[in-house]
Amino acid sequence: MALQCGIIGITNVGKTTLFNCISNTKAEATAFAFSTNKSNVGMISVPDPRLRALEKFQPTEKLIPTSVEILDIPGLTRGANKGEGVGNSFLSDIRNTDALIHVVRCFDDENLPHVDGSVNPVRDIETIDLELQIKDLESVERKIMRQEKLVRVGEKDAKKVLDVLQVYKAHLEDFQNARTAPVSEEDQKHVADLFLLTMKPVMFVCNVDEASAITGNKYVDQVRAAYAGRDAEILVIAGALEADISSLEDEDDRLVFLQDAGLSEPGVNKLIRSAYSLLDLETFFTVGPKEIRAWTIHKGATAPQAAGVIHSDLERGFIRAEVMSYEDFVHYGSEHAVKTAGKFRVEGKSYLVKDGDILHIRFNV
């Protein structure tokens, strides 16, 4: 499942540092604005303690977590929609993502100058939003021009589509993001082909200094105040501290480092789980002596669709799914015990897979 989460923000906010903490590939982080002309691509493994728990009851040769693709998009600036810096190519990269992690600078550092001369995370968010809104407005206006021609020739439903586009146009002109436009979920399909940048789900990561890793600081408070009541997810992560932790190979050393910092787990683990949730994803498992593996599905996926994630043949020849929940398996301790307790189920093609389901697919091709 090729799902991609993009890391965005202005330059020198710590995007690449966070990317390096969570990705299987490493990129060069510099203090120079616009020092790269391409986005960095990597894969992140989604931490899931359920894999280790499953292994206690089913010894296996390997554990395989699920993963999501991550894209580190170089810093944008004012005028990116007109190609300032190398903005236009990066805006295209954003268009191809499924969700956005917006990193904002919430720390002071005399050795790392802010591109606008001062630290102001709310202003930085507005800067990025404006660039994306302008690009979206261009896309909507182009479609309006095409739609007006269809209205003139009497194309069916053309007027309805035009009315929806006009709502988005007015909303974007009011410096609002497309995701908050007063449009029904059904009518949102009329702009689906535009892949609007401000339609994508977004979460904010406040990159703070080490001393603020637990409680945050005045800059974080500014972001929280600005987005109060807007159902925005805001995480606080000390990027430099996370980089130090991720550089340690020994798990015990990492644990000591975390305890000294007053953390129960690396902040990037929370970031990864939140990004997974932002993409509207869930996990199911396959369990056996060769491997215990986590698989990614969209919420609401059917059993055949889940089977197709494993292999297309399983979806094509799907007969049934044998299902037990993660909770029941670890509670009763074995598949046999789950069956004895009457918790083992056989489901057909219409079954909606739930997060934590353990599946065995029966198929014939």
C-alpha positions as CSV (number, residue, x, y, z in Angstrom):
1,M,0.0,0.0,0.0
2,A,1.9,3.0,-1.3
3,L,0.8,5.7,1.2
4,Q,3.0,8.7,1.7
5,C,3.2,11.2,4.5
6,G,5.0,14.5,3.8
7,I,7.1,16.6,6.2
8,I,6.6,20.3,5.4
9,G,7.6,23.6,7.0
10,I,9.8,26.6,6.3
11,T,13.5,26.2,6.1
12,N,15.7,25.6,9.3
13,V,12.9,24.2,11.5
14,G,14.3,20.7,11.9
15,K,12.4,18.7,9.3
16,T,15.4,16.7,8.1
17,T,16.5,16.0,11.7
18,L,13.1,14.4,12.4
19,F,13.2,12.6,9.1
20,N,16.5,11.0,10.0
21,C,15.1,9.9,13.4
22,I,12.2,8.0,11.9
23,S,13.3,6.9,8.4
24,N,15.4,4.0,7.2
25,T,17.4,6.4,5.0
26,K,19.4,9.3,6.2
27,A,19.7,12.8,4.7
28,E,22.1,15.6,5.3
29,A,20.8,18.3,7.6
30,T,22.4,21.7,7.2
31,A,22.0,25.2,8.6
32,F,21.8,26.8,5.2
33,A,18.5,27.8,3.7
34,F,17.6,26.2,0.3
35,S,20.7,24.0,0.4
36,T,19.0,21.1,-1.5
37,N,16.9,20.8,-4.6
38,K,15.1,17.5,-4.0
39,S,12.9,15.9,-1.4
40,N,14.2,13.0,0.6
41,V,12.3,9.7,0.5
42,G,12.3,7.0,3.2
43,M,10.3,4.3,4.9
44,I,9.2,4.3,8.5
45,S,8.4,1.3,10.5
46,V,5.3,1.8,12.7
47,P,6.2,0.8,16.3
48,D,3.6,-1.7,17.6
49,P,4.1,-3.5,20.9
50,R,1.5,-6.0,19.9
51,L,4.1,-7.8,17.7
52,R,6.2,-8.7,20.8
53,A,3.1,-9.7,22.7
54,L,2.0,-12.1,20.0
55,E,5.5,-13.7,19.9
56,K,5.1,-14.8,23.5
57,F,2.3,-17.1,22.5
58,Q,3.5,-18.0,19.0
59,P,7.3,-18.4,18.7
60,T,8.4,-17.2,15.3
61,E,11.5,-16.7,13.2
62,K,11.0,-13.0,12.6
63,L,8.7,-10.0,13.4
64,I,7.8,-7.6,10.6
65,P,6.2,-4.3,11.5
66,T,4.1,-2.4,9.0
67,S,5.5,0.7,7.3
68,V,4.6,4.0,5.7
69,E,6.6,6.0,3.2
70,I,7.8,9.4,4.4
71,L,8.8,12.4,2.3
72,D,11.1,15.1,3.7
73,I,10.2,18.2,1.6
74,P,12.8,21.0,1.7
75,G,11.8,24.3,3.3
76,L,9.3,26.5,1.6
77,T,9.3,30.3,1.8
78,R,7.1,33.2,0.8
79,G,6.7,33.2,-3.0
80,A,7.1,29.4,-3.3
81,N,3.9,29.3,-5.4
82,K,5.7,31.6,-7.9
83,G,8.9,29.5,-7.9
84,E,10.8,31.4,-5.2
85,G,13.7,29.2,-4.0
86,V,12.8,26.0,-5.8
87,G,9.3,26.1,-4.5
88,N,7.2,24.9,-7.4
89,S,8.8,21.5,-7.6
90,F,8.3,21.0,-3.8
91,L,4.6,22.0,-4.1
92,S,4.3,19.2,-6.6
93,D,5.8,16.8,-4.1
94,I,3.3,17.9,-1.5
95,R,0.5,17.3,-4.0
96,N,1.5,13.6,-4.3
97,T,1.3,13.0,-0.5
98,D,-1.7,11.6,1.4
99,A,-1.2,13.6,4.7
100,L,1.1,16.2,6.0
101,I,3.3,16.6,9.1
102,H,3.9,20.4,9.5
103,V,7.1,21.0,11.6
104,V,7.3,24.4,13.2
105,R,10.3,25.9,15.0
106,C,9.7,26.4,18.7
107,F,13.3,27.0,19.9
108,D,15.9,29.7,20.0
109,D,19.3,29.2,18.5
110,E,21.7,32.1,17.7
111,N,23.7,29.8,15.5
112,L,20.7,28.9,13.4
113,P,19.2,32.1,12.0
114,H,15.5,32.2,11.3
115,V,14.8,33.0,7.6
116,D,12.3,35.7,8.7
117,G,14.6,37.1,11.4
118,S,12.7,35.9,14.5
119,V,11.0,32.8,15.9
120,N,7.2,33.0,15.5
121,P,5.6,29.5,14.9
122,V,2.1,30.9,14.2
123,R,3.4,33.2,11.5
124,D,5.5,30.4,10.0
125,I,2.4,28.2,9.8
126,E,0.5,31.0,8.1
127,T,3.3,31.5,5.6
128,I,3.1,27.9,4.5
129,D,-0.7,27.9,4.5
130,L,-0.8,31.0,2.3
131,E,1.5,29.4,-0.3
132,L,-0.6,26.3,-0.4
133,Q,-3.8,28.2,-0.6
134,I,-2.6,30.3,-3.5
135,K,-1.7,27.2,-5.4
136,D,-5.1,25.6,-4.6
137,L,-6.9,28.7,-5.7
138,E,-5.1,28.5,-9.1
139,S,-6.3,24.9,-9.5
140,V,-9.9,25.7,-8.6
141,E,-10.0,28.7,-10.9
142,R,-8.8,26.7,-13.8
143,K,-11.4,24.1,-13.2
144,I,-14.1,26.8,-12.9
145,M,-13.2,28.1,-16.4
146,R,-13.6,24.6,-17.8
147,Q,-16.8,24.0,-15.9
148,E,-18.4,27.3,-17.1
149,K,-18.0,26.0,-20.7
150,L,-19.8,22.8,-19.7
151,V,-22.6,24.8,-18.2
152,R,-23.0,26.8,-21.4
153,V,-23.5,23.6,-23.5
154,G,-25.9,22.2,-21.0
155,E,-23.8,19.4,-19.6
156,K,-25.6,17.4,-16.9
157,D,-24.7,18.3,-13.3
158,A,-22.2,21.0,-14.6
159,K,-24.0,23.7,-12.6
160,K,-23.9,21.7,-9.4
161,V,-20.2,21.2,-9.8
162,L,-19.6,24.8,-10.6
163,D,-21.5,25.9,-7.4
164,V,-19.3,23.6,-5.3
165,L,-16.1,25.1,-7.0
166,Q,-17.3,28.6,-6.2
167,V,-17.6,27.7,-2.5
168,Y,-14.0,26.5,-2.5
169,K,-12.9,29.6,-4.4
170,A,-14.5,32.0,-1.9
171,H,-13.1,30.0,1.0
172,L,-9.5,30.0,-0.3
173,E,-9.8,33.7,-1.2
174,D,-10.7,34.2,2.5
175,F,-7.3,32.7,3.4
176,Q,-8.9,29.5,4.6
177,N,-7.8,25.9,3.9
178,A,-9.9,23.7,1.6
179,R,-10.3,21.0,4.3
180,T,-12.5,23.5,6.3
181,A,-14.7,24.6,3.4
182,P,-18.4,24.3,4.1
183,V,-18.9,21.5,1.6
184,S,-20.6,18.1,2.3
185,E,-18.5,14.9,2.1
186,E,-20.5,13.9,-0.9
187,D,-19.7,17.1,-2.8
188,Q,-16.0,16.9,-2.0
189,K,-15.8,14.4,-4.8
190,H,-16.0,17.3,-7.3
191,V,-12.5,18.5,-6.4
192,A,-10.9,15.1,-5.8
193,D,-9.2,15.3,-9.2
194,L,-7.4,18.5,-8.2
195,F,-5.6,16.9,-5.2
196,L,-5.8,20.2,-3.3
197,L,-2.8,20.8,-1.1
198,T,-4.9,22.3,1.8
199,M,-7.4,19.5,1.6
200,K,-4.9,17.0,3.0
201,P,-5.1,16.1,6.7
202,V,-2.3,17.8,8.7
203,M,-0.8,17.6,12.2
204,F,1.7,20.0,13.8
205,V,5.0,19.1,15.3
206,C,6.5,21.7,17.6
207,N,10.2,21.2,17.5
208,V,11.5,22.4,20.9
209,D,14.8,22.5,22.8
210,E,15.7,19.7,25.1
211,A,14.6,21.6,28.3
212,S,11.1,21.9,26.8
213,A,10.7,18.3,25.7
214,I,8.1,17.4,28.3
215,T,6.2,20.6,29.1
216,G,6.7,22.7,26.0
217,N,7.4,26.4,26.0
218,K,6.0,29.8,25.2
219,Y,6.2,29.1,21.4
220,V,4.2,25.9,21.8
221,D,1.6,27.8,23.9
222,Q,1.3,30.2,21.0
223,V,0.5,27.3,18.6
224,R,-1.9,25.7,21.0
225,A,-3.7,29.0,21.5
226,A,-4.0,29.7,17.7
227,Y,-5.5,26.3,17.1
228,A,-7.7,25.9,20.2
229,G,-11.1,24.5,19.2
230,R,-10.0,23.5,15.7
231,D,-9.4,19.8,16.4
232,A,-5.8,20.1,15.4
233,E,-3.3,17.5,16.6
234,I,-0.2,19.2,18.1
235,L,2.8,17.1,19.2
236,V,5.9,18.4,21.1
237,I,9.2,16.9,20.1
238,A,12.8,17.9,20.9
239,G,14.4,17.1,17.5
240,A,18.0,17.4,18.6
241,L,17.4,15.2,21.6
242,E,15.6,12.6,19.5
243,A,18.5,12.6,17.1
244,D,20.9,11.8,20.0
245,I,18.6,9.0,21.2
246,S,18.2,7.4,17.7
247,S,22.0,7.4,17.2
248,L,22.5,5.0,20.1
249,E,22.5,1.4,18.9
250,D,22.2,-0.3,22.3
251,E,18.6,-0.5,23.6
252,D,19.6,-0.2,27.2
253,D,21.6,3.0,26.5
254,R,18.5,4.4,24.8
255,L,16.4,3.6,27.8
256,V,18.8,5.3,30.2
257,F,19.0,8.4,27.9
258,L,15.2,8.5,27.9
259,Q,14.9,8.2,31.6
260,D,17.4,11.0,32.1
261,A,15.4,13.2,29.9
262,G,12.2,12.3,31.7
263,L,10.6,10.5,28.7
264,S,8.9,7.1,28.7
265,E,9.5,6.5,25.0
266,P,11.1,8.4,22.1
267,G,8.8,11.2,21.0
268,V,9.2,10.1,17.4
269,N,7.3,6.9,18.2
270,K,4.3,9.0,19.1
271,L,4.9,11.0,15.8
272,I,4.9,7.8,13.8
273,R,1.7,6.4,15.4
274,S,0.0,9.8,14.9
275,A,1.0,9.9,11.3
276,Y,-0.4,6.4,10.8
277,S,-3.6,7.5,12.3
278,L,-3.6,10.7,10.3
279,L,-3.6,8.5,7.1
280,D,-6.7,6.8,8.4
281,L,-5.0,3.4,8.6
282,E,-5.4,0.3,10.7
283,T,-3.4,-2.8,11.3
284,F,-4.2,-6.5,11.0
285,F,-1.8,-9.4,11.7
286,T,-0.8,-12.7,10.2
287,V,0.7,-15.1,12.8
288,G,2.8,-18.2,12.2
289,P,6.1,-19.9,13.1
290,K,7.9,-18.4,10.1
291,E,6.8,-14.8,10.7
292,I,4.4,-12.6,12.6
293,R,3.6,-9.7,10.4
294,A,1.6,-6.4,10.7
295,W,-0.2,-5.3,7.6
296,T,-1.7,-1.9,6.7
297,I,-5.3,-1.3,5.6
298,H,-7.6,1.7,5.3
299,K,-10.3,1.9,7.9
300,G,-13.4,0.2,6.6
301,A,-11.5,-2.3,4.4
302,T,-13.2,-5.6,3.6
303,A,-11.7,-9.0,4.2
304,P,-10.9,-9.5,0.4
305,Q,-9.3,-6.1,0.3
306,A,-7.1,-7.0,3.3
307,A,-6.2,-10.3,1.6
308,G,-5.2,-8.3,-1.4
309,V,-2.7,-6.3,0.7
310,I,-0.9,-9.7,1.3
311,H,-1.1,-10.8,-2.3
312,S,-3.3,-10.1,-5.2
313,D,-4.0,-13.8,-5.7
314,L,-5.6,-13.9,-2.2
315,E,-8.0,-11.2,-3.1
316,R,-8.8,-12.7,-6.5
317,G,-9.5,-16.2,-5.2
318,F,-10.8,-15.2,-1.8
319,I,-13.1,-17.8,-0.2
320,R,-13.3,-16.8,3.5
321,A,-11.2,-15.3,6.3
322,E,-10.6,-17.1,9.6
323,V,-10.6,-14.4,12.3
324,M,-9.7,-13.9,15.9
325,S,-8.9,-10.7,17.7
326,Y,-5.5,-9.8,19.1
327,E,-7.1,-9.3,22.5
328,D,-8.7,-12.8,22.5
329,F,-5.5,-14.5,21.3
330,V,-3.3,-13.0,24.0
331,H,-6.0,-13.6,26.6
332,Y,-6.5,-17.2,25.9
333,G,-3.0,-18.0,24.8
334,S,-3.5,-20.0,21.6
335,E,-5.7,-20.5,18.6
336,H,-7.1,-23.7,20.0
337,A,-8.0,-22.0,23.2
338,V,-9.7,-19.1,21.3
339,K,-11.7,-21.7,19.4
340,T,-12.7,-23.5,22.6
341,A,-13.9,-20.2,24.0
342,G,-16.1,-19.7,21.0
343,K,-14.2,-16.6,19.9
344,F,-12.9,-17.9,16.6
345,R,-14.9,-16.7,13.6
346,V,-15.3,-17.5,9.9
347,E,-16.1,-14.4,7.9
348,G,-17.1,-13.8,4.3
349,K,-16.5,-11.1,1.6
350,S,-18.5,-8.4,3.3
351,Y,-16.7,-8.6,6.6
352,L,-15.1,-5.3,7.6
353,V,-11.6,-6.0,9.1
354,K,-11.0,-4.4,12.5
355,D,-7.8,-3.1,13.9
356,G,-5.9,-5.9,15.6
357,D,-7.6,-8.7,13.8
358,I,-5.5,-11.8,13.2
359,L,-6.4,-13.3,9.8
360,H,-5.9,-16.5,8.0
361,I,-7.1,-16.3,4.4
362,R,-8.6,-19.2,2.6
363,F,-8.5,-18.8,-1.2
364,N,-8.5,-20.7,-4.5
365,V,-7.1,-19.5,-7.8
